Amino acid sequence: MHTRRARRIRAVRSDEPAEAIAARAATLRPFLGRSGEERRINLRRMLRLERRAARCGVGYDALRHAALRRLLAEAEGPSPIVGATQEHADVRNEKGRHPR
């Protein structure tokens, strides 16, 4: 009997230009809510929907996904690494691993 494994996101584009992501984020901002908590709730919901679209292959937009991730990072505040500077977080995000 075949067991079904969790499916991964099929299409990921990491080469989206930063300006396009920033423009999409600016477009989405007015629709997120007024309070900080309302924004976080809406962003998490929208990210779940985007991930679901990625899994099934229908309606996925990598640019919207990147913009939602950026907006959620802004809404949640500074890096969770204790004592980390933004420069450290950017280097970690760029490389995909901790700098040595």
RODREN-90986 format. One line per 2 residues: number of its first residue (from 1); for each residue z, y, x of N, C-alpha, C. Coordinates in nm, 3 decimals, always signed. Each point is the difference from the previous one (the first is absolute). Last residue first. Example, Ala and Ser with C-alpha at 12.3 -4.5 7.8 and 13.67 -1.06 7.14 Angstrom:
# RODREN-90986
2	+0.708/-0.225/+1.285/+0.006/+0.119/+0.082/+0.073/+0.109/-0.077; -0.007/-0.572/+0.029/+0.000/+0.119/-0.089/+0.000/+0.120/+0.090
# end
This chain:
# RODREN-90986
100	+0.928/+3.246/+2.957/+0.088/-0.050/+0.106/+0.009/+0.097/+0.114; -0.100/+0.006/-0.575/-0.045/+0.033/+0.136/+0.099/-0.050/+0.104
98	-0.091/-0.234/-0.491/+0.091/+0.091/+0.068/-0.051/+0.030/+0.140; -0.356/-0.120/-0.381/+0.116/-0.067/+0.059/+0.084/+0.106/+0.071
96	-0.412/+0.105/-0.207/+0.034/-0.116/-0.082/+0.118/-0.079/+0.056; -0.235/+0.427/+0.142/-0.018/-0.121/+0.077/+0.028/-0.126/-0.083
94	+0.051/+0.435/-0.194/-0.134/-0.004/+0.059/-0.025/-0.135/+0.068; +0.431/+0.095/-0.177/-0.098/-0.025/-0.105/-0.141/-0.011/+0.056
92	+0.351/+0.113/+0.294/+0.021/-0.136/-0.050/-0.104/-0.034/-0.105; +0.005/+0.435/+0.162/-0.047/-0.091/+0.105/+0.013/-0.143/-0.048
90	+0.176/+0.331/-0.280/-0.146/+0.006/+0.002/-0.058/-0.096/+0.104; +0.468/+0.050/-0.023/-0.050/-0.072/-0.117/-0.152/+0.000/-0.003
88	+0.212/+0.251/+0.336/+0.023/-0.142/+0.023/-0.056/-0.082/-0.115; -0.006/+0.465/-0.046/-0.096/-0.041/+0.102/+0.012/-0.150/+0.027
86	+0.312/+0.205/-0.283/-0.127/-0.022/-0.068/-0.106/-0.046/+0.100; +0.493/-0.129/+0.125/-0.068/+0.126/-0.026/-0.130/-0.031/-0.073
84	+0.479/-0.290/+0.013/-0.143/+0.008/+0.033/-0.053/+0.139/-0.032; +0.456/-0.195/-0.072/-0.024/+0.081/+0.117/-0.146/+0.016/+0.037
82	+0.086/-0.394/-0.310/+0.109/+0.090/+0.032/-0.032/+0.074/+0.129; -0.355/-0.188/-0.357/+0.054/-0.037/+0.130/+0.104/+0.104/+0.040
80	-0.271/+0.032/-0.401/+0.124/-0.075/-0.014/+0.060/-0.044/+0.134; -0.306/+0.457/-0.107/-0.010/-0.139/+0.046/+0.134/-0.073/-0.014
78	-0.060/+0.424/-0.322/-0.023/-0.030/+0.141/+0.001/-0.150/+0.029; -0.104/+0.124/-0.510/+0.066/+0.075/+0.105/-0.030/-0.050/+0.140
76	-0.162/-0.114/-0.470/+0.118/-0.073/+0.044/+0.070/+0.065/+0.118; -0.408/+0.175/-0.188/+0.104/+0.004/-0.103/+0.129/-0.068/+0.046
74	-0.390/-0.008/+0.278/+0.051/+0.136/-0.012/+0.117/+0.006/-0.097; -0.224/-0.408/+0.038/+0.072/+0.028/+0.124/+0.059/+0.140/-0.002
72	-0.280/-0.119/-0.354/+0.127/-0.070/-0.010/+0.083/+0.023/+0.125; -0.436/+0.173/-0.004/+0.086/+0.073/-0.093/+0.136/-0.066/-0.015
70	-0.326/-0.221/+0.261/+0.042/+0.125/+0.065/+0.095/+0.078/-0.089; -0.198/-0.386/-0.178/+0.097/-0.036/+0.105/+0.053/+0.125/+0.069
68	-0.344/+0.058/-0.312/+0.125/-0.036/-0.067/+0.108/-0.037/+0.101; -0.434/+0.084/+0.163/+0.061/+0.124/-0.049/+0.133/-0.029/-0.069
66	-0.258/-0.368/+0.143/+0.053/+0.073/+0.115/+0.070/+0.129/-0.044; -0.221/-0.248/-0.333/+0.113/-0.076/+0.051/+0.065/+0.073/+0.117
64	-0.400/+0.174/-0.173/+0.112/+0.025/-0.091/+0.124/-0.073/+0.048; -0.389/-0.086/+0.239/+0.039/+0.139/+0.020/+0.119/+0.037/-0.089
62	-0.207/-0.425/-0.046/+0.081/+0.009/+0.123/+0.049/+0.141/+0.025; -0.122/-0.256/-0.459/-0.048/+0.117/+0.073/+0.092/+0.019/+0.120
60	-0.141/-0.391/-0.417/+0.079/+0.040/+0.117/-0.066/+0.117/+0.070; -0.144/-0.269/-0.406/+0.054/+0.136/-0.010/+0.082/+0.046/+0.118
58	-0.068/-0.508/-0.035/-0.061/+0.086/-0.101/+0.070/+0.136/+0.001; +0.120/-0.411/+0.255/-0.130/+0.049/+0.043/-0.069/+0.092/-0.098
56	+0.452/-0.238/+0.027/-0.103/-0.056/-0.089/-0.139/+0.051/+0.034; +0.376/+0.147/+0.259/+0.006/-0.146/-0.006/-0.112/-0.059/-0.086
54	+0.054/+0.472/+0.026/-0.048/-0.054/+0.128/-0.002/-0.153/-0.003; +0.182/+0.230/-0.366/-0.145/+0.017/+0.002/-0.058/-0.057/+0.129
52	+0.463/+0.011/-0.035/-0.053/-0.099/-0.093/-0.153/+0.007/-0.004; +0.225/+0.324/+0.249/+0.006/-0.130/+0.068/-0.055/-0.111/-0.090
50	+0.038/+0.429/-0.185/-0.105/+0.000/+0.103/-0.001/-0.133/+0.075; +0.338/+0.075/-0.320/-0.129/-0.014/-0.066/-0.114/-0.007/+0.103
48	+0.432/+0.087/+0.161/-0.008/-0.136/-0.052/-0.134/-0.026/-0.066; +0.087/+0.437/+0.140/-0.028/-0.089/+0.114/-0.006/-0.146/-0.044
46	+0.123/+0.323/-0.319/-0.141/+0.015/+0.034/-0.039/-0.089/+0.119; +0.455/+0.017/-0.126/-0.079/-0.063/-0.106/-0.148/+0.005/+0.034
44	+0.293/+0.229/+0.283/+0.018/-0.145/+0.016/-0.082/-0.077/-0.104; +0.006/+0.470/-0.033/-0.074/-0.044/+0.119/+0.013/-0.151/+0.021
42	+0.250/+0.202/-0.349/-0.143/+0.000/-0.030/-0.083/-0.048/+0.118; +0.465/+0.051/+0.065/-0.026/-0.106/-0.098/-0.149/-0.010/-0.030
40	+0.142/+0.355/+0.276/+0.013/-0.130/+0.068/-0.030/-0.116/-0.094; +0.011/+0.438/-0.185/-0.114/-0.018/+0.090/+0.003/-0.135/+0.068
38	+0.369/+0.122/-0.264/-0.116/-0.028/-0.086/-0.125/-0.023/+0.086; +0.391/+0.141/+0.219/+0.012/-0.139/-0.045/-0.118/-0.041/-0.087
36	+0.030/+0.452/+0.144/-0.024/-0.090/+0.112/+0.004/-0.146/-0.040; -0.145/+0.360/-0.371/+0.118/-0.026/+0.084/-0.036/-0.098/+0.112
34	-0.350/+0.122/-0.300/+0.067/+0.123/+0.045/+0.116/-0.027/+0.093; -0.484/-0.288/-0.077/+0.127/+0.030/-0.063/+0.066/+0.120/+0.063
32	-0.454/-0.202/+0.083/+0.107/-0.090/+0.041/+0.133/+0.026/-0.068; -0.458/+0.226/+0.002/+0.017/-0.105/-0.100/+0.121/-0.090/+0.026
30	-0.168/+0.369/+0.289/+0.040/+0.055/-0.131/+0.032/-0.106/-0.105; -0.153/-0.135/+0.456/+0.133/+0.061/-0.010/+0.036/+0.052/-0.140
28	-0.438/-0.191/+0.168/+0.093/-0.083/-0.076/+0.134/+0.067/-0.027; -0.344/+0.207/+0.268/-0.051/-0.017/-0.136/+0.099/-0.078/-0.087
26	+0.088/+0.053/+0.460/+0.015/+0.129/-0.068/-0.047/-0.008/-0.145; -0.068/-0.376/+0.273/+0.143/+0.018/-0.026/+0.025/+0.130/-0.075
24	-0.436/-0.083/+0.150/+0.033/-0.089/-0.112/+0.147/+0.014/-0.037; -0.146/+0.234/+0.379/-0.060/+0.057/-0.121/+0.033/-0.084/-0.122
22	+0.136/-0.160/+0.421/+0.078/+0.117/-0.037/-0.055/+0.064/-0.128; -0.242/-0.354/+0.186/+0.127/-0.051/-0.054/+0.086/+0.117/-0.047
20	-0.398/+0.105/+0.220/-0.030/-0.057/-0.132/+0.127/-0.054/-0.066; +0.028/+0.164/+0.441/-0.026/+0.110/-0.093/-0.027/-0.052/-0.141
18	+0.059/-0.306/+0.365/+0.126/+0.060/-0.043/-0.023/+0.112/-0.102; -0.344/-0.417/+0.053/+0.035/+0.125/+0.068/+0.125/+0.063/-0.061
16	-0.108/-0.535/+0.018/-0.017/+0.114/-0.088/+0.042/+0.127/+0.073; -0.004/-0.485/+0.146/-0.073/+0.107/+0.066/-0.025/+0.120/-0.090
14	+0.203/-0.445/-0.093/+0.094/+0.084/+0.073/-0.068/+0.119/+0.065; -0.068/-0.363/-0.426/-0.075/+0.086/+0.091/+0.100/+0.092/+0.068
12	-0.020/-0.493/-0.289/+0.083/+0.105/+0.055/-0.087/+0.080/+0.096; -0.020/-0.427/-0.391/-0.073/+0.109/+0.065/+0.098/+0.107/+0.047
10	+0.161/-0.410/-0.204/-0.129/-0.038/+0.057/-0.067/+0.111/+0.080; +0.531/-0.154/-0.101/-0.095/+0.106/-0.032/-0.131/-0.030/+0.071
8	+0.286/-0.427/-0.099/+0.017/+0.125/+0.073/-0.102/+0.103/-0.048; +0.251/-0.447/-0.245/-0.124/+0.060/+0.049/+0.030/+0.133/+0.067
6	+0.306/-0.462/-0.060/-0.009/+0.140/-0.036/-0.126/+0.059/+0.061; -0.008/-0.519/-0.105/+0.067/+0.093/+0.090/-0.015/+0.142/-0.051
4	-0.012/-0.513/-0.243/-0.062/+0.133/+0.011/+0.084/+0.090/+0.090; -0.079/-0.551/-0.009/+0.097/+0.104/-0.031/-0.065/+0.135/+0.025
2	-0.196/-0.515/-0.127/-0.015/+0.123/+0.078/+0.105/+0.101/-0.042; -0.011/-0.561/-0.003/+0.000/+0.118/-0.085/+0.000/+0.124/+0.089
# end
